[in-house]
Structures are given as C-alpha cells and as structure tokens.
Amino acid sequence: MAANTAGGSHHALANTGAGYCVFNDLAVAAVRLVEQGVVGRVAIVDCDVHQGDGTAALTAGRPDIVTYSIHAEKNFPARKARSTLDVGLPDGVDDDGYLAELAATLTPFLDEHRPDIILYQAGVDPFVEDRLGRLSLTREGLIAREKLIADLALARGFPSPARSAAAMAMTSWRSRNGTSRRSRLWAKDCPIGTRRRPKRSGWMTASPRSCGFARIFAFTINRLSSRRRKRGRSFRSISSMMRRRATGGWARRNAGGCITA
C-alpha cells in the first residue's frame, strides 16, 4: 500500500487545469500502467466530495480503465462528465447513508469489471465540518469508509487498495531495462522487488530517481551561479559537488537510466 498526499488531481483536463488541479496524475498513472502492460485493467475509485470530471473525461471510451465516483450531486463541477459509474448524493448525507450507498454501488462495480488494481482518490472533504462539502460525514465515518474500501479490495485479491502506480511503473521500466541490486524497489508486493533497502552513497540514495533529481538540481545551481557571479555570490562549490554525485560511480555505470517517469 502506498499513499500520495499531494496527488489526486482529478479535475485537470488534457489541455487545462481546473479546480486547483494542474496535472491529472490519476489518469496519467492509469494509462501508463495499462499501456506498459503492467496491468490489464485499472479501476479509479474516487470518493472526493466533488465528481472526478477530469479523470472521467480523460479515460472515457477505454475498456481497460473504469472510473467510479461517489460525490455530492450539487457540488462542483456544475457540468459533470460521465464516469463509468457516478453516484450522486443529496446534500447532508450522514455516515450511515454514505456507507450504505458506497457498499451497495462499489461492490457490484468491482465484481463486474474485475480490475487488477485500484487507484483510490480518498478525499476528506465529505467531512461535516467542511463548509463547502455539502455532506455530513464524521471522522469515524471517514475511517469506516477507508476500512470498507480496503476490505473490498483485499477480499478480491488486489495487492492493495492504494498501491503506488509510480512504483509499479518503475518496476515495469526496470523489467525492460535491467536492474542492479542497489536500485531495486524495496517493496513486498513488487514482482521483481526485494526487501533489501537500497544502499546509500554519502547522503544520496543510489537510485534512478534520486540520481535524476541530483542532475537537475546541479543544472539549476549552475544557472543560478552564472547569473549571480557578477554580484559576488557563487554556488560553484555546491554545483561541483552535485555534479560529482550525479555523474560518478553508480550513475556512470547506468547511463541513460537516471531520469525515469
């Protein structure tokens, strides 16, 4: 199981952001998982108080991606997209009403479509104290919701209700391009993974992603350095250190694999 507290940007569309969402990470992850052959079918389960209109629009017409959205019917967006299954709730629904509707609709949805993985958008804005939410779930109700979805997923043999799509995509990339012992994923349920933590070189973990960030950061420092030399301020020493970290040792032996999606 993995969680991303900065994700779930379900309103973003292909050519524009919306509803404080810039990039629709749910849709991108789902499409990438399917097109790389990591899974055969993805289910996106969206329990945010707002309908996942961007996700529904971006994945419409794809039989390998199914979308479920349970939301306040009168809340944003005013013009809703069509998910595989939309469950619009009236204002003021409490814990009992919400959980009953969730169980009655999500259970047959999963049984019908039989996805290989669930990407779960666990919005907390149905909370009763959210002044813009329009629903009335308590803290205990939200906890019961998460337990219900976890139980439904685990009962059907899913690896987890919110397994990291990024981790699965990385696993697929490594399966095609090869992997060293130092750069394998540390996860129980990854098919080519191992529980061994990656070794560290100095302060930086030797992994494709951290190596890529080091190179990007070094490039940024170089640009700042060139602009500020005339002012008597230089980042040259930091930049040199970052370049050595990014291009030496493990990174040099694994050229071309430093920046991954």
N, C-alpha and C positions, 0 to 999 in steps of 0.2 A: 504494500500500500504506500502511496506517495501523495503528498498534498502540495499545492502551489497557491499560497495566499495572494499572489499578485496576478493570478490567471482568471479565467472565466469571463473573458471579454466578449460576451455573446451578442452584443448589439452591432458590432463592427461589420461592415459590408466589404465587398471586393474593392471598391474604389473610394470609400469614405468611412470615417469613423462616425460613431453615433452613441448617444447615451453614456458618455465618458469612457467609451471603449475605442481603442485605436486599432489593434490587430486582433482578429478573431482566432485566438490560439486553439480553441476547441475544434473549429472547423479545419484549421491547418493540420493539427495533430491527427485528426481522424482521417483526412485524405492521405496524409503521408503514410500512416500505418497500413492503410489498405493498398495503396499503390506500390509500396515496397514489399508487399506480401507478408508482412509481419502477422496480420490477422485477416480473416476472411470477411468479417462484418463487425462494425462498431456501432454501439448504441450510445448516444449522448443523452443523458438524463439531466434535465435542468429543473431545479427546484427553487430558483430565484423567484422573487415575487413578480418580476417582470418577465414577459414572454421572451424566449431566446430567438428573436426575429432574425437577427443576422445569421445565426447558426442554421436556422431552418432554410433561409434563402440560399445560402452558400452550398448547402448539401442537398438541395431539392433535386429530385429525379434520380438520385443514386440509390440503387437497391442494396449496396454494401454499407450504407450509412443510414441509420434510422434515428430519428430525434423524438424525444418526449419532453414536453414542457407542461408543468403544473404551475399556475400563476394566478394573480388577481386579474379578473377579466377586464375591469375598468381602469387598470393602471397602465402606465406607459409600456409599449408604444400604442398610440391611438389606432394606427393602422397596422394590424398584425400580419405576420407571414403565416404560412401553413406548415406546421410541423407534421411529422408522421402521425403523432397523436398530441393534440392540445387539450388540456384540462383547465378550463377557465372557471375560477371560483368567485362567488359573490363576496362583497365586502363583509368583513367582520367574522370570517370563518375561524373557529377556535381549534384547539388541539384535536379533539375527538373527530370533528367534521373533516379536518385536513387529513389526518392519518387514515381515516376510513376511506376517503376518496383516493388517496395515494395508493393504498393497498389494493383497492378494487380495480384500479386502472393500470398500475405499473406491473402487477403480477401477470395478467394475461398478455400485456405488451411484450414482456421479456420471453414468455413462453411461446408466443407467436413468432417473434423474429430471431430468437436464439443467437444473440450476438456472442462474439468471442471475448469482448472486453467492454467495460462501461467507462465512459468519461463522464464524471459526475460534477455538475455545477451546483455546489452546496451553498446557495445564497442564504444569508441570515436575515434578510430584510422582511420576511414574513413575521418577524418579531413584533409583539404587541406594542412595544414602545417606539417602533419606527414610525414616525409621524406621517411618512409618505407611503408606507407599505400597504395599508388598507386591509391587512389581515391581522389576526389576533392570536398568534402562537406564543406560548410562554417559552421560557428557557428549557423547561422539561419537555415541552412539545418538540422543540428543535432537536434535542438529544434523542428523543424517541424516533424522530424521522430518520436521523442518521443510522440508528440501530436497525430500523426496518429495512432500509436500503442495503445495508451491509448484510443482513440476514438473507435477503432475496438474492443477492449476488453470490454469496458463499454457498447457499443451498443449491445453486445451479452450476457450481464448479468453476466459477470465474477465479482467476488468480487473485483478484482483489477488487473491491468496488471502486477504487480510485487509483489504479496503478498508473505510474508515471508514463505517459505517452512518449515523453522525451527520452526516458531510459530505454523504452522498447525500440524507438527509432535508432538510438545509439547502438543497441545490441544488433539490430539488423545491419547497420553500417559496418560494424566490426566483423560480422559474419561474412561479409562480402570482401572486406579489405584486409582481413587478418588482424590479430590482436596479440599483444605481448602480455606476459604475466602481470607486469606493472600497471597496465592500462585497462584491465578487465573491470567490469562493473562489480561492485560489492553489493549484491542483492540475492536474496534467497531464491526468488522465482524467475530469474532471467535464465533462459535456456543455455546460454554459454557462459554464465556468470560463475563467480566464486565468492565465498565469504571472506576471502582474504582482503584486508584493506589495502589500497594502493600505497606503496612506499613513498616517502617524501624525499625530495632533493632540496635541501635548505628549507625555505619556508613555503615552497610551491609544490603542490601535488603534481606528480608527473602523469598527467592525463591529457588527451587531445584537447579537451575544452579549456583547461586552465592554461595550457601552452598557447592556445589561440588568443586568450584574453591577455596574456603577457605580451604577445607580439603587438596586439592592437594598442595596449597601453603604452608600450615603448614608442610606437609610431606617434601617438598623441603627445607624449612627452617631448619627442623630437620637434614636433611642430611648435609647441609652446616655447621650447628652448630657442628656436630660431627667431621667434617673434620678440623675445624678451632680452636677447643678448645686448641690444643697444641700451637697455635700461639698467644694465649691470646685474641682471638676475639670470641665472642659467640653471637648467635642470640636467646639464650634461652628465654629471656623475650618476644620477638616477637612471637616465636613459641608457647609459652604457651598461649598468648593472642589469637592467631589464632585458637588453638585447642579448647579453651573455646567458641569462636564464632561459630566454625563449629559443635561442638558436644552438645552444650547446647540448652535449650529451644525448639524452633520450630524444629530444626534438629533432636533432640532426639525423638520428638513425631512422626516424619515422617521418621523413619529409613528405609533405603533401597531406598529412593527416592531422594537422594541428588545429584546423578550424572545421568544426562539424556543425551540421544543422541541428 
